[in-house]
Amino acid sequence: MDQVFISDLIAHGIIGVNDWEREKPQEISINIVLFADLHEAGRSDNVEDSVNYRTVAKKVLAHAETAQRHTVEALAADVARLCLEVPGVQQVRVRIEKPGAVRFSRAVGVEIERSREDVV
């Protein structure tokens, strides 16, 4: 399966369980791999035959900046569902990171994979 990826998409949103985390937006780093068949897009050279990563990025940013989730796991599941709503996307890998969330680490986070069969 072919892949379209979005690397280090930076959102600023409320995420976390501690009171101080819910007071102001934090930086959230989002990485996405969209699995789709890109054969026709390669032949036609037409974005309509591909997965439009700009559209996906805008949708994901808007959600991440307004969702106010408590866990990165929940935000990752949200992002996976949004991506799987995009025509042609069969599977997705989502990595959500909170830079500086744990002392002495660059970031902490989760990575999940979902397919159309996983979304009800």
C-alpha positions as MATLAB code, in Angstrom:
seq = 'MDQVFISDLIAHGIIGVNDWEREKPQEISINIVLFADLHEAGRSDNVEDSVNYRTVAKKVLAHAETAQRHTVEALAADVARLCLEVPGVQQVRVRIEKPGAVRFSRAVGVEIERSREDVV';
ca = [
       0.000    0.000    0.000;
       1.237    3.481   -0.851;
       1.729    6.152    1.786;
       1.054    9.865    2.067;
       2.643   11.412    5.139;
       2.356   14.598    7.144;
       5.352   15.179    9.418;
       5.587   17.356   12.507;
       2.296   19.191   12.104;
       2.257   21.580   15.069;
      -1.029   22.412   16.787;
      -1.641   24.430   19.944;
      -4.443   23.038   22.038;
      -5.657   22.093   25.484;
      -4.565   18.560   26.306;
      -3.802   16.903   29.637;
      -5.307   15.849   32.931;
      -3.633   18.331   35.262;
      -5.287   21.663   36.052;
      -2.269   23.618   34.806;
      -2.419   21.744   31.464;
      -6.006   22.877   30.946;
      -5.294   26.582   31.507;
      -3.566   27.437   28.238;
      -2.864   25.719   24.906;
       0.212   23.522   24.670;
       2.239   22.531   21.653;
       1.121   19.226   20.168;
       3.165   17.514   17.450;
       1.206   15.344   15.032;
       2.610   12.866   12.528;
       0.327   11.012   10.158;
       0.844    8.277    7.588;
      -2.144    7.718    5.294;
      -2.212    4.405    3.447;
      -3.948    4.548    0.065;
      -3.658    3.298   -3.502;
      -1.876    6.075   -5.397;
      -1.492    4.301   -8.754;
      -4.081    6.433  -10.555;
      -2.663    9.676   -9.141;
       0.763    8.658  -10.436;
      -0.667    8.026  -13.906;
      -2.964   11.063  -14.113;
      -0.879   13.675  -12.258;
      -4.190   14.929  -10.846;
      -4.643   15.715   -7.137;
      -8.272   14.588   -7.414;
      -6.955   11.034   -7.837;
      -4.850   11.232   -4.675;
      -5.267   12.014   -0.999;
      -5.096   15.769   -0.530;
      -2.704   16.154    2.404;
      -3.441   19.865    2.693;
      -7.132   19.164    3.322;
      -6.249   16.471    5.866;
      -3.795   18.756    7.669;
      -6.336   21.586    7.940;
      -9.004   19.240    9.313;
      -6.611   17.689   11.840;
      -5.273   21.073   13.008;
      -8.766   22.481   13.484;
      -9.741   19.461   15.576;
      -6.547   19.299   17.665;
      -6.797   22.981   18.526;
     -10.425   22.771   19.681;
     -10.979   19.237   21.037;
      -9.624   19.840   24.558;
      -8.949   16.153   25.161;
      -7.521   14.831   28.413;
      -5.297   12.169   26.853;
      -3.080   11.927   23.803;
      -4.652    8.505   23.252;
      -8.090   10.070   22.761;
      -6.721   12.762   20.458;
      -4.881   10.131   18.401;
      -8.115    8.129   18.043;
      -9.947   11.298   16.951;
      -7.313   12.068   14.338;
      -7.372    8.496   13.036;
     -11.157    8.661   12.603;
     -10.912   11.988   10.760;
      -8.288   10.581    8.412;
     -10.270    7.433    7.680;
     -13.219    9.602    6.606;
     -11.115   10.848    3.687;
     -11.975    9.022    0.448;
      -9.277    6.545   -0.552;
      -7.614    6.268    2.856;
      -7.645    2.604    3.871;
      -5.406    2.728    6.925;
      -3.686    5.373    9.037;
      -0.809    5.616   11.487;
      -1.032    8.549   13.903;
       1.671    9.708   16.294;
       0.792   12.413   18.824;
       3.529   13.956   20.955;
       3.587   16.537   23.749;
       7.012   18.193   23.657;
       8.476   18.887   27.077;
       5.732   17.059   28.969;
       8.204   14.974   30.965;
      11.368   16.389   32.419;
      14.567   15.297   30.654;
      12.693   14.099   27.551;
      12.131   15.818   24.220;
       8.548   14.567   24.084;
       6.108   11.891   25.177;
       3.193   10.523   23.242;
       1.468    7.635   21.548;
       1.377    6.042   18.118;
      -1.639    4.111   16.881;
      -2.683    2.391   13.678;
      -6.263    2.062   12.521;
      -8.000    0.786    9.404;
     -11.463    1.332    8.010;
     -12.567   -1.895    9.715;
     -11.644   -0.427   13.113;
     -13.952    2.578   12.736;
     -17.618    2.043   13.434;
];
